[in-house]
């Protein structure tokens, strides 16, 4: 009887061990396999940064000074000298046409004046017209204006820029001689050329 019980216990223990092993085996079979581990991609080669090139300095353009519209001191002195040498051009009584001696006076330095003034388009000259003391103020202002314009026309025909020549009439004002005779009156019937005061 004892032997029978012993055999039953051994058989039960064997069944239990066998059943547990099968269950473990089934669980092991039923468990899904883990996903395959992806192999890491080969690393990309590191980008090679080129060595910085030495910076070449671009040559800076040399600033060109704008040409002056006005003459420098030396040229102005030359213009003043020329103007000082241009004698007044004289007129007959009640006349505004240029006499031969007036033409010779204006012609003397007009060529060089024309060349200088072309180089300095903002530099201006003024032609002043004068009369003697006889006649009304209004009449002499008109006559002095006609004389100044006659001188300007001659200079323009000689090549001087008309846009750089202004005219003004002083009539019988500002005389150079105040005697009351023909010698003095002749000195006052004239045109006189000066540089404009606003030249820089």
Backbone as numpy.savetxt, mean C-alpha at the origin, in Angstrom:
# Nx Ny Nz CAx CAy CAz Cx Cy Cz
-27.67 -115.32 57.12 -28.50 -114.14 57.12 -27.64 -112.91 57.12
-26.61 -112.91 57.97 -25.68 -111.81 58.03 -25.00 -111.64 56.69
-24.64 -112.70 56.10 -23.97 -112.61 54.80 -24.88 -111.99 53.75
-26.13 -112.23 53.79 -27.08 -111.70 52.83 -27.16 -110.19 52.98
-27.25 -109.74 54.23 -27.31 -108.29 54.46 -26.03 -107.62 53.98
-24.94 -108.28 54.25 -23.67 -107.71 53.87 -23.60 -107.57 52.37
-24.06 -108.55 51.67 -24.05 -108.51 50.21 -24.96 -107.42 49.69
-26.09 -107.26 50.33 -27.01 -106.18 49.91 -26.37 -104.81 50.07
-25.66 -104.62 51.17 -25.01 -103.32 51.42 -23.92 -103.07 50.38
-23.18 -104.15 50.10 -22.12 -103.98 49.11 -22.72 -103.67 47.76
-23.82 -104.36 47.42 -24.45 -104.13 46.10 -25.00 -102.71 46.04
-25.61 -102.23 47.14 -26.19 -100.89 47.15 -25.08 -99.84 47.00
-23.97 -100.12 47.72 -22.87 -99.15 47.65 -22.31 -99.12 46.25
-22.23 -100.28 45.62 -21.70 -100.33 44.26 -22.60 -99.59 43.31
-23.92 -99.78 43.48 -24.88 -99.09 42.61 -24.76 -97.56 42.79
-24.58 -97.18 44.07 -24.52 -95.74 44.32 -23.28 -95.12 43.65
-22.16 -95.80 43.80 -20.93 -95.30 43.20 -21.05 -95.27 41.69
-21.61 -96.34 41.15 -21.76 -96.41 39.69 -22.70 -95.34 39.18
-23.82 -95.14 39.90 -24.80 -94.13 39.46 -24.22 -92.74 39.52
-23.46 -92.47 40.59 -22.86 -91.14 40.71 -21.86 -90.90 39.61
-21.11 -91.90 39.28 -20.12 -91.75 38.21 -20.79 -91.49 36.89
-21.90 -92.18 36.63 -22.63 -91.98 35.37 -23.19 -90.58 35.31
-23.75 -90.15 36.47 -24.36 -88.81 36.47 -23.30 -87.77 36.18
-22.09 -87.95 36.82 -21.03 -87.00 36.57 -20.62 -87.03 35.12
-20.62 -88.26 34.58 -20.23 -88.38 33.18 -21.23 -87.71 32.28
-22.55 -87.88 32.60 -23.59 -87.24 31.79 -23.50 -85.74 31.90
-23.26 -85.25 33.16 -23.14 -83.80 33.32 -21.94 -83.29 32.53
-20.88 -84.05 32.58 -19.70 -83.61 31.84 -19.96 -83.59 30.36
-20.77 -84.54 29.89 -21.08 -84.58 28.46 -22.04 -83.48 28.11
-23.02 -83.21 29.02 -24.05 -82.22 28.70 -23.52 -80.80 28.75
-22.46 -80.55 29.56 -21.97 -79.16 29.68 -21.34 -78.74 28.35
-21.76 -77.59 27.82 -21.20 -77.15 26.52 -19.73 -76.79 26.67
-19.05 -77.03 25.61 -17.62 -76.73 25.60 -17.43 -75.22 25.60
-16.46 -74.73 26.31 -16.22 -73.27 26.30 -15.81 -72.82 24.90
-16.16 -71.54 24.56 -15.82 -71.04 23.21 -14.31 -71.00 23.04
-13.89 -71.23 21.84 -12.44 -71.21 21.61 -11.89 -69.81 21.86
-10.79 -69.77 22.47 -10.13 -68.48 22.75 -9.47 -68.00 21.46
-9.86 -66.76 21.05 -9.28 -66.22 19.81 -7.84 -65.85 20.06
-7.04 -66.22 19.10 -5.64 -65.85 19.22 -5.50 -64.35 18.97
-4.69 -63.68 19.74 -4.54 -62.23 19.52 -3.95 -61.95 18.15
-4.52 -60.89 17.53 -4.03 -60.51 16.19 -2.61 -60.00 16.32
-1.82 -60.29 15.32 -0.44 -59.80 15.40 -0.43 -58.28 15.48
0.38 -57.74 16.33 0.42 -56.28 16.52 0.92 -55.61 15.25
0.25 -54.49 14.91 0.68 -53.74 13.72 2.04 -53.12 14.00
2.86 -53.08 12.99 4.18 -52.47 13.23 4.01 -51.00 13.62
4.78 -50.56 14.57 4.67 -49.17 15.04 5.06 -48.22 13.91
4.24 -47.14 13.79 4.52 -46.16 12.74 5.82 -45.45 13.05
6.63 -45.32 12.03 7.92 -44.66 12.22 7.74 -43.19 11.92
7.95 -42.37 12.91 7.83 -40.92 12.71 9.12 -40.40 12.13
9.02 -39.73 10.94 10.26 -39.24 10.34 10.87 -38.15 11.22
12.15 -38.11 11.21 12.85 -37.10 11.99 12.50 -35.72 11.43
12.24 -34.74 12.30 11.86 -33.41 11.79 12.98 -32.80 10.97
12.56 -32.26 9.82 13.53 -31.61 8.94 13.85 -30.23 9.50
15.07 -29.81 9.39 15.37 -28.45 9.87 14.58 -27.43 9.08
13.99 -26.47 9.79 13.12 -25.48 9.15 13.96 -24.47 8.40
13.68 -24.37 7.10 14.43 -23.41 6.32 13.71 -22.08 6.36
14.40 -21.07 6.76 13.79 -19.74 6.85 13.60 -19.20 5.44
12.34 -18.77 5.20 12.06 -18.16 3.91 12.64 -16.74 3.91
13.32 -16.37 2.87 13.86 -15.01 2.86 12.72 -14.00 2.89
12.81 -13.08 3.80 11.77 -12.05 3.92 11.96 -11.02 2.82
10.84 -10.66 2.16 11.00 -9.64 1.11 11.43 -8.32 1.72
12.33 -7.69 1.04 12.80 -6.39 1.51 11.74 -5.36 1.18
11.32 -4.65 2.20 10.26 -3.64 2.00 10.80 -2.53 1.11
10.06 -2.32 0.03 10.46 -1.27 -0.88 9.77 0.02 -0.45
10.55 1.04 -0.27 9.95 2.32 0.11 9.19 2.87 -1.08
7.97 3.29 -0.79 7.15 3.87 -1.87 7.83 5.14 -2.37
7.85 5.30 -3.69 8.49 6.51 -4.20 7.77 7.75 -3.68
8.55 8.73 -3.30 7.97 9.94 -2.74 7.29 10.76 -3.83
6.17 11.36 -3.47 5.48 12.23 -4.41 6.05 13.64 -4.36
6.89 13.87 -3.37 7.50 15.19 -3.21 9.01 15.06 -3.33
9.68 16.08 -3.84 11.14 16.01 -3.98 11.83 16.06 -2.63
13.01 15.46 -2.58 13.80 15.55 -1.35 14.38 16.96 -1.24
15.10 17.19 -0.15 15.59 18.54 0.12 16.52 19.05 -0.99
17.39 18.14 -1.49 18.33 18.56 -2.53 17.59 18.95 -3.81
16.57 18.14 -4.17 15.82 18.44 -5.39 14.99 19.71 -5.22
14.43 19.90 -4.04 13.68 21.13 -3.79 14.57 22.35 -3.89
15.80 22.20 -3.40 16.74 23.32 -3.50 17.02 23.63 -4.97
17.13 22.55 -5.78 17.36 22.75 -7.22 16.16 23.42 -7.87
14.95 23.01 -7.49 13.75 23.64 -8.04 13.71 25.11 -7.65
14.00 25.37 -6.37 14.00 26.77 -5.91 15.03 27.60 -6.66
16.16 26.97 -6.93 17.20 27.68 -7.70 16.70 28.00 -9.11
16.05 27.00 -9.73 15.53 27.24 -11.08 14.47 28.34 -11.07
13.57 28.26 -10.10 12.51 29.27 -10.02 13.12 30.65 -9.77
14.16 30.68 -8.92 14.82 31.95 -8.66 15.48 32.53 -9.90
15.93 31.64 -10.81 16.56 32.12 -12.04 15.55 32.52 -13.09
14.32 32.00 -12.97 13.29 32.39 -13.94 12.86 33.81 -13.60
13.21 34.68 -14.45 12.86 36.08 -14.21 11.39 36.30 -14.51
10.87 37.35 -13.97 9.49 37.69 -14.26 9.34 37.98 -15.76
8.22 37.56 -16.31 7.90 37.85 -17.71 7.03 39.10 -17.73
7.40 40.06 -18.58 6.74 41.37 -18.57 5.80 41.54 -19.76
4.84 42.45 -19.58 3.78 42.67 -20.58 3.66 44.16 -20.91
3.12 44.39 -22.10 2.83 45.77 -22.49 1.56 46.24 -21.78
1.36 47.51 -21.81 0.20 48.11 -21.16 -1.09 47.57 -21.78
-2.00 47.15 -20.91 -3.31 46.61 -21.30 -3.21 45.33 -22.13
-2.08 44.66 -22.14 -1.90 43.45 -22.94 -1.67 42.24 -22.03
-2.07 41.06 -22.57 -1.78 39.81 -21.84 -1.05 38.80 -22.73
-0.78 39.16 -23.98 -0.02 38.26 -24.85 1.46 38.36 -24.50
2.18 37.23 -24.69 3.60 37.17 -24.32 4.47 37.89 -25.35
5.32 38.76 -24.86 6.29 39.42 -25.72 7.45 38.46 -25.97
8.33 38.79 -26.89 9.48 37.93 -27.19 10.39 37.76 -25.98
10.61 38.86 -25.24 11.48 38.75 -24.08 10.82 37.89 -22.98
9.48 37.92 -22.88 8.78 37.09 -21.90 8.91 35.61 -22.28
8.81 35.32 -23.57 8.95 33.93 -24.05 10.35 33.41 -23.75
11.36 34.25 -24.01 12.75 33.83 -23.75 12.94 33.55 -22.26
12.32 34.35 -21.43 12.44 34.15 -19.98 11.81 32.83 -19.55
10.62 32.54 -20.03 9.92 31.31 -19.65 10.60 30.07 -20.22
11.20 30.22 -21.39 11.81 29.08 -22.05 13.11 28.65 -21.37
13.78 29.53 -20.69 15.12 29.30 -20.16 15.23 28.00 -19.35
14.33 27.79 -18.42 14.44 26.61 -17.56 13.21 25.71 -17.60
12.32 25.94 -18.55 11.07 25.17 -18.58 11.31 23.67 -18.81
12.32 23.30 -19.60 12.57 21.89 -19.90 12.97 21.14 -18.63
13.92 21.70 -17.89 14.36 21.01 -16.66 13.25 21.00 -15.61
12.52 22.10 -15.52 11.37 22.13 -14.59 10.37 21.05 -14.94
10.09 20.88 -16.23 9.12 19.86 -16.68 9.57 18.47 -16.26
10.86 18.16 -16.42 11.37 16.83 -16.06 11.29 16.60 -14.56
11.63 17.60 -13.77 11.58 17.45 -12.32 10.14 17.26 -11.85
9.23 18.06 -12.37 7.83 17.97 -11.92 7.18 16.65 -12.34
7.63 16.06 -13.43 7.10 14.74 -13.82 7.43 13.69 -12.77
8.59 13.82 -12.15 9.01 12.84 -11.14 8.25 13.01 -9.83
7.68 14.19 -9.61 6.99 14.47 -8.34 5.61 15.06 -8.63
4.64 14.18 -8.90 3.34 14.64 -9.40 2.52 15.46 -8.40
2.91 15.48 -7.12 2.16 16.29 -6.16 2.77 17.67 -5.96
3.94 17.90 -6.52 4.60 19.20 -6.35 3.97 20.20 -7.30
3.67 21.38 -6.79 2.93 22.35 -7.60 3.63 23.71 -7.61
3.44 24.40 -8.71 3.92 25.78 -8.86 2.72 26.70 -9.04
2.95 27.95 -8.69 1.88 28.94 -8.84 2.38 30.08 -9.72
1.58 30.45 -10.70 1.91 31.56 -11.58 1.05 32.74 -11.16
1.70 33.81 -10.74 0.99 34.98 -10.24 0.96 36.07 -11.32
-0.21 36.63 -11.56 -0.35 37.71 -12.54 -0.53 39.06 -11.86
0.20 40.07 -12.37 0.17 41.42 -11.78 -0.06 42.48 -12.86
-0.51 43.65 -12.41 -0.75 44.79 -13.29 -0.19 46.07 -12.64
-0.14 47.14 -13.42 0.25 48.41 -12.81 -0.97 49.05 -12.14
-0.77 50.24 -11.60 -1.80 50.85 -10.76 -2.96 51.47 -11.52
-2.83 51.61 -12.80 -3.88 52.28 -13.57 -5.05 51.34 -13.84
-6.23 51.87 -13.87 -7.42 51.06 -14.12 -8.07 50.62 -12.82
-9.29 50.08 -12.96 -10.06 49.66 -11.78 -9.50 48.35 -11.21
-9.88 48.09 -9.98 -9.45 46.84 -9.32 -9.96 45.64 -10.10
-11.26 45.67 -10.49 -11.86 44.53 -11.20 -11.17 44.30 -12.54
-10.91 45.39 -13.27 -10.27 45.26 -14.57 -8.88 44.65 -14.42
-8.12 45.14 -13.48 -6.75 44.64 -13.30 -6.72 43.20 -12.78
-7.71 42.79 -11.99 -7.77 41.38 -11.56 -7.98 40.48 -12.78
-8.87 40.90 -13.69 -9.12 40.11 -14.91 -7.88 40.09 -15.80
-7.20 41.25 -15.92 -6.01 41.31 -16.77 -4.87 40.48 -16.18
-4.69 40.56 -14.88 -3.65 39.75 -14.24 -3.91 38.26 -14.40
-5.19 37.86 -14.35 -5.55 36.45 -14.55 -5.21 36.01 -15.98
-5.51 36.87 -16.96 -5.21 36.54 -18.36 -3.71 36.41 -18.56
-2.92 37.25 -17.91 -1.47 37.16 -18.05 -0.92 35.86 -17.44
-1.44 35.50 -16.27 -1.00 34.25 -15.63 -1.36 33.05 -16.50
-2.54 33.07 -17.07 -2.97 31.94 -17.91 -2.17 31.87 -19.21
-1.75 33.01 -19.75 -0.92 33.00 -20.95 0.44 32.36 -20.64
1.01 32.68 -19.50 2.29 32.07 -19.12 2.13 30.57 -18.87
1.03 30.19 -18.25 0.79 28.76 -18.00 0.68 28.02 -19.33
-0.06 28.57 -20.28 -0.23 27.91 -21.58 1.12 27.69 -22.25
2.01 28.68 -22.14 3.32 28.52 -22.75 4.10 27.39 -22.07
4.09 27.35 -20.75 4.82 26.31 -20.02 4.26 24.93 -20.31
2.93 24.81 -20.40 2.33 23.52 -20.71 2.75 23.07 -22.10
2.79 23.99 -23.06 3.24 23.65 -24.42 4.72 23.26 -24.42
5.45 23.69 -23.41 6.87 23.34 -23.31 7.08 22.03 -22.57
5.99 21.39 -22.11 6.12 20.08 -21.47 5.87 20.06 -19.98
5.61 21.19 -19.36 5.32 21.21 -17.93 3.87 20.76 -17.72
3.65 19.92 -16.71 2.31 19.40 -16.44 1.37 20.52 -16.02
0.28 20.68 -16.77 -0.69 21.72 -16.44 -1.37 21.49 -15.10
-1.47 20.21 -14.68 -2.12 19.91 -13.41 -1.26 20.34 -12.22
0.00 20.68 -12.48 0.89 21.13 -11.40 1.13 22.62 -11.44
0.37 23.31 -12.26 0.50 24.77 -12.36 -0.83 25.41 -11.99
-0.80 26.22 -10.97 -1.98 26.99 -10.57 -1.76 28.45 -10.99
-2.84 29.15 -11.21 -2.73 30.56 -11.54 -3.53 31.38 -10.54
-3.05 32.59 -10.31 -3.75 33.51 -9.41 -3.46 34.93 -9.91
-4.43 35.81 -9.74 -4.25 37.21 -10.12 -4.28 38.08 -8.87
-3.30 38.99 -8.79 -3.29 39.98 -7.71 -3.62 41.37 -8.24
-3.90 41.45 -9.57 -4.24 42.75 -10.15 -3.17 43.79 -9.86
-3.59 44.93 -9.31 -2.62 45.98 -9.01 -2.15 45.95 -7.55
-2.51 44.88 -6.83 -2.03 44.71 -5.46 -0.59 44.16 -5.47
0.11 44.35 -4.37 1.48 43.85 -4.18 2.45 44.32 -5.28
2.50 45.57 -5.58 3.44 46.04 -6.62 4.89 45.92 -6.13
5.81 45.73 -7.08 7.23 45.70 -6.73 7.83 47.11 -6.77
7.10 48.01 -7.37 7.56 49.39 -7.47 6.36 50.32 -7.22
6.58 51.37 -6.46 5.46 52.24 -6.08 5.57 53.65 -6.66
6.55 53.88 -7.56 6.64 55.19 -8.21 5.51 55.31 -9.24
5.20 56.52 -9.62 4.08 56.75 -10.54 4.60 57.19 -11.91
5.38 56.32 -12.53 5.89 56.61 -13.87 5.96 55.31 -14.67
6.26 55.46 -15.96 6.25 54.30 -16.86 7.30 53.25 -16.48
8.44 53.68 -16.04 9.49 52.72 -15.66 8.98 51.82 -14.52
8.33 52.40 -13.56 7.80 51.63 -12.44 6.61 50.79 -12.88
5.75 51.37 -13.70 4.56 50.62 -14.14 4.98 49.36 -14.94
6.03 49.50 -15.75 6.49 48.33 -16.52 6.93 47.20 -15.60
7.57 47.53 -14.49 8.01 46.50 -13.55 6.83 45.76 -12.91
5.69 46.42 -12.83 4.53 45.79 -12.18 3.65 45.00 -13.15
3.82 45.18 -14.46 3.04 44.41 -15.44 3.80 43.12 -15.74
3.48 42.06 -14.98 4.35 40.88 -15.01 3.61 39.62 -14.56
4.31 38.49 -14.77 3.92 37.23 -14.11 5.13 36.76 -13.32
4.85 36.14 -12.19 5.90 35.68 -11.29 5.58 34.23 -10.90
6.59 33.34 -10.92 6.38 31.92 -10.63 6.98 31.60 -9.28
6.18 30.95 -8.44 6.64 30.55 -7.10 6.19 29.11 -6.85
6.80 28.48 -5.84 6.36 27.14 -5.40 5.16 27.31 -4.49
4.20 26.40 -4.59 3.03 26.45 -3.70 3.49 26.24 -2.26
2.84 26.90 -1.34 3.23 26.80 0.06 2.93 25.43 0.66
1.93 24.72 0.11 1.54 23.43 0.71 2.37 22.27 0.17
3.41 22.52 -0.63 4.30 21.43 -1.05 5.02 20.90 0.18
5.04 19.52 0.33 5.69 18.94 1.52 7.07 18.46 1.18
